[in-house]
Amino acid sequence: MFSLVEEADFKRLQPPAYVTGGIVNLKLKDAVTAARAMMPGLKTVVLVGADWDRQVLFRNWKDQAAAGIPGLDIIEIIGRPMPEIVERVAALPDHSAIIYTGLYSDGKGNYYPPSDALTFVAARANRPIVVAAETFLGAGGIGGFVIVPSLIGAEAAGRALRILDGEAPEGLPPSVIDAVKPIFNWRQMQHWDVSEASLPKGSEIRFREPSFLEKYRWRAVALAVALLVQTALIAFLLHERHMRRSAEVEARSRLSELAHINRQATAGELSSSIAHELNQPLGSILTNAESAELILASPTPDLQEVREIISDIKRDDLRASEVIRRMRSLLKRAPFEKKEIDLNQTMREAFDFLKLQASARNVAIYLQTSPQTLRVKGDPVQLQQVILNLVVNSMDAMAKMPYGRTIIGRTEVNGDASAVISISDSGPGIPQDRLNDIFDPFFTTKEQGMGIGLSIARTIVLAHSGKLWAENQSGGGAVFHLSLPLAA
Ligand code: ADP
């Protein structure tokens, strides 16, 4: 029993019927097919190997090479000494590929295992080396239709076992076995820039280095999932931010509306004192005008005196229009709008406005502003409304006191981060357990009260990133504090 014979040899040998084994058909044509796949536009194949006569499996390629291959030049470096081989394979022409059959000795007394010899050749070759045996794949060959020893072994063992089991060799005639497969070396393919797509159909690739994705599959999947989750989260947060913005805009315009109504109510409360404030300058204008008429009616009018009267009239007129201007600015329906303002100034204007109301209600009102300017970002009309609400509440709280009604307004800096306004009164104070409730909408202890003044005030302050809270003073009376961040 033999394990393997090349087909042409088998035909030549014509063994008797009791001889059996596997036959392979090794064709130079197949090696050329592989070379064409490795080298686009192949023009030359270079056969490298031992003397044809010393070769066992590829001896028959001698005749196949001699017959020629259409469209290809064939160079034979066969049976040459190693130094000559390595020199020649280093200088091969373009569009050529080497086909290595096997080198056992160089004919000069040097012997090699054929895969070692291939390593020497591959180290110098300037073109890819197609091989025809699997054992040459790792030694520098790029691959090809290779004979696979393990398949030959398995086939031979199967045949031997059947004979040992008693089958007659004559019943197992020699047959062609399927031991030649297209197998290629991934590293060599990378080196010679050969793409997977150009390989013959059904090719197997060895020594493949896993791609980044193959190597780090789970980490890549985890990363991709994390990225997706993150993207979804960002999209969600952006959406939420958009919704919050719209809600904020909505809330602010509602706040402006409500604040406007509350201001109208305050203005209503203040109207008697405003009428009084207007009546005063109007009354003196009338008196002055009448005096001027009288003076002018005399035969020798004192023009100097008339001039003085006219300038008094002008002053009173300005006073009246100032009252109207303040009233209008208070009642203006304006959208919430922040700008840089001086809190002392805002406080002064509000207190000026309240002075008359205070004297009409028998309240002594004082203002102590901080020496330094208090720059904050805010809407002056809205902030004035907060101050107005607080002061009017204080006046209400003291309404039943026979005497000693006092309101003190203060502005000061707290550290270098915030400005604080406090408004204190000498009223009854707020029951300790109600200090927070008073800011709830519709909380009121007054017969005619609406209970929205403080809740609007707190909402306005929150919209300014500030705080509004109430305390009772140790000496009696309530104090309200309003803190706002100072503008940078
Ligand atoms: P309203 O003035 O319509 O009652 P507010 O929201 O302005 O609504 O005030 C709510 C309640 O807070 C008042 O009814 C009152 O009981 C209490 N309050 C507010 N300011 C003072 C103060 N300075 N002293 C005592 N109680 C006060």
Boltz pocket constraint, residues with backbone or C-beta under 6 A from the ligand:
constraints:
  - pocket:
      binder: B
      contacts: [[A, 389], [A, 390], [A, 393], [A, 394], [A, 397], [A, 425], [A, 427], [A, 428], [A, 429], [A, 430], [A, 438], [A, 439], [A, 440], [A, 443], [A, 444], [A, 445], [A, 446], [A, 448], [A, 449], [A, 450], [A, 451], [A, 452], [A, 453], [A, 454], [A, 455], [A, 478]]
      max_distance: 6.0
